[in-house]
Amino acid sequence: MKIARSRAGYPAIFFFTVLIAALLSVSCAKKEDRIGIFVYNETDPFMQVFTSQILAAAQGSFNTKVFYADNSQLIQNEQIEKMLAERPALMMINPVDRLGSFAIIRKMKAANIPVIFFNREPLVQDLALWDKTYYVGARAAQSGQMQAELVMALFGGDSARLNQYDKNHDGKIQTIILKGEQGHQDAETRTSEVLRSFESRNFHIEVLAMEVANWAHDEAYTKMGRLLGKYQNKIELIISNNDDMALGAIAQMRQMGVFRDTNGNGRIDRFDTNWIPVVGIDGLQEAEASISEGYLYGTVKNDSLSMAKTMIELANAILGHTDFSRLSVPLKDGKYIWIDYKPYVSRY
Amino acid sequence: MSIGMNIFVMTLVIVSAILMLTSVVFLAVFSNLIDDSVETQANEINKQIVMNFEGYINSVIETANYIQFASINMDVGKDSAALDELYRMNTEIKKDVVAIFLFDSAGRRLAGPAIDFSLGGNVGKCAWFKSAQKLTEIYNFSTEQGSSIADAKDEQVVSVSKSVDFIQNGRETNGVLLIELNYDALTSLAKKTNLGEYGHLLILNDQGKLLYSSEPDPSPMTALSAPIASEIFLGSRKATLNRTDMFINVNTLIQTRWLIATVSNINEIKNAMNRIAFILLVIFFIAIGISALVAGLISLRVSQPINQLKKAMLTIEGGDFSAPIKVSGQKEIVALAHSFDSMVRKVQELMSSLVSQQREKRKMELQVLQNQINPHFLYNTLDSIVWLAEHHRNKDVITTVVSLAHFFRISISKGEIFIPVEDEIFHVQSYLTIQSIRYMNKFSYTVNIDENLKKLRVMKLILQPLVENAIYHGIGDEEGEIDISGTIEGDFLVFRVRNSGYGITESTIREMYDTMHGGHDRPSIGIRNVYQRLKLYYGDQADIAVSSVQDESTTVTLFIPKEIQAEEQL
């Protein structure tokens, strides 16, 4: 009886062994390292594009899961904790509060899950807490410098002999600065860097007004109305901390009739006499469109595509799939990958 | 195990197993739900508190930003009065702000109220000042200063310091902005929330060091919760502090590099859980009790009639058919009992009719046996009467005829089967009288009957065949003797018929017994007739014994049980 039963059992055991082996092999073949991606806010258009670029780059090599924190560090903390329970291979975090990153890093260290921060840089001292924390981003300072370079090129490149864009020929550039957010690190850095770059090349900038428009199109639009009324024809340059505010300002300027085809070439461009150069940062699609239409002079592109690709390369290197030496952008100080901004102006 | 016990035990086992399973599953699911909701609730409370703090911190940052923004185009040197006014106004507008200062990089006061004299020129050595210079891009929150550095104020403060750029006398320079916040205003945010008994709020710095606890002094819980909060650092955990269940939730506080830990009491929920478990237990036992009762009743209802039936059956098995079968309870079994009862009654009827049939049959048999009186005796007697008459022995004729008359009268006895012993003796004597005349006094006889015996009744015609036998076998050439006796010996009436003579051999005695027990017909058909009649009526105890002394005598003894008396039973 016993013998008979155990004999009858063999086919069943064999069957299950094959089944389990098949399942295992399928799951092995399909197994991709899981990555949690945490974005500070879903409504930020730049972050929307950036996130989709990361997901596209991750396609095929990682199993990704995206969380949007609705601009609350509390929600992000909660999301990170939830994701930690699923033991992902790695996390990519765009922190809401850069100062809160120390807690996240300690948490990751305890769980031994490497983390790549992106687009908002934690404090140096916090990143130093653990060797498996990385940062991928652009230097805010560089964006300011490039903005200044674009402007200086437009004005002839020689501080002693400014060209026709110095409308009143006083050797100074009368400027309005649209600041992102008072106290915001990027706003402060971009503003101070653009001014410092002009200074270092002896370009004389006269700041007619510095207006805080909180990164927003509509706020810039409103504030620009007042500024145009106040300074009328004095304005020779508008520097904006981002594209959105620059586009807001342009919308107001168009409405107030600043842009006119004075030379009759059938289009708006920098050769029109009353044209005022506006420069932004970020390289939004709308900004590119505005540049091709001739309104916006130029922007400094935050190269999110390169960042996204580099982040995935870095993730592969951290997880041992490739070597760090094969990264398309070299790792600095063992932690940082800096992606250069790209200047973008019209062809004319 | 009896059927009743089986039903009882099985019902209980099934009911308690189901109840147990249900209770355990319910408790498990419920406690899971409770745990989840406790966690969610604690998280929500923590978030709410942190959001309150965030709102407060953001408003402070906004003030700081506003001050910077408003003074963006001011020259600290030239517009110092306007700057002082801006600071003073903001201090007044925001009631939580104790004082606002601007210091140059060496710690000299550029704007704000007068500084505490004792601090003098040592502002540069303050912790908040050094951290602002070290971490230039952020607002530094610190509690280390204690009381306000303003001369006119001494309330406890939180120092918010930041490195700022400004223009002093046309030259761009760098210094430290300090905003002092009322410590109580900040911590009062913590007191608005109900975290349950012993629940409290902790603020830790980025090193996990305790900055503040909302627990009133002395704070026994804080000593336990602070290390745990510092260990969690970010996230949540359940912990038991001083035998109280607490849920500890740690979050970062925006802009400050501080951690806020809420320690909420979840003991009450656990108590509720215990109460539910207790209620379940009570329900469990009540249900068990009720089902035990019901199971017991059902099992009794089923098993009691069965047991009654069983008992009745045992009684009947013991031979007592008379007891009525009384069964009550489950109707099927009652019906069964009824059927059984009617069957028993039927059997009883059948048996009694069988008994009466048997009795009739026995009566018939007895009568048949009693009628087997040797007819030769009548012929012989009539011959001897004729012979006596021819010889003119009238007296003997008379005696013989009278005796014969007696003999037959008693033989018939009005058809009765049982007659008094004295009648039986008289019958034998009549016979002996006839025979002694016929055999011309070739034998003598004696009759000795116990007086007590005479009135008792015995089956009739039991002695005559034995006497007949004694005459035929015992009378030879010499004059014989026949002794008849009747006594009571113990439980028996004993009748002996002894005759003198040569006696008989053992083998003859054996032959006689064989004959009595139904063997061949010869030689003692008379004894067999008596024996069979005795057995028929008196049963096994009645017996006939034959004994003999060689060359002397032969004795046949009848044993009749005294108990079974002739009460016209047949």
Interface residues (C-beta under 8 A of the other chain):
Chain A: Q73 L74 N77 E78 I80 E81 L84 V96 D97 L99 G100 F102 A103 I104 R106 K107 A110 L123 Q125 Q182 G183 Q185 E188 S192 M210 V212
Chain B: N43 K47 V50 M51 E54 I61 A64 N65 Y66 Q68 F69 I72 N73 L135 E137 I138 D165 D206 F233 L234 G235 S236 V250 N251 T252 L253 I254 Q255 T256 R257 L259
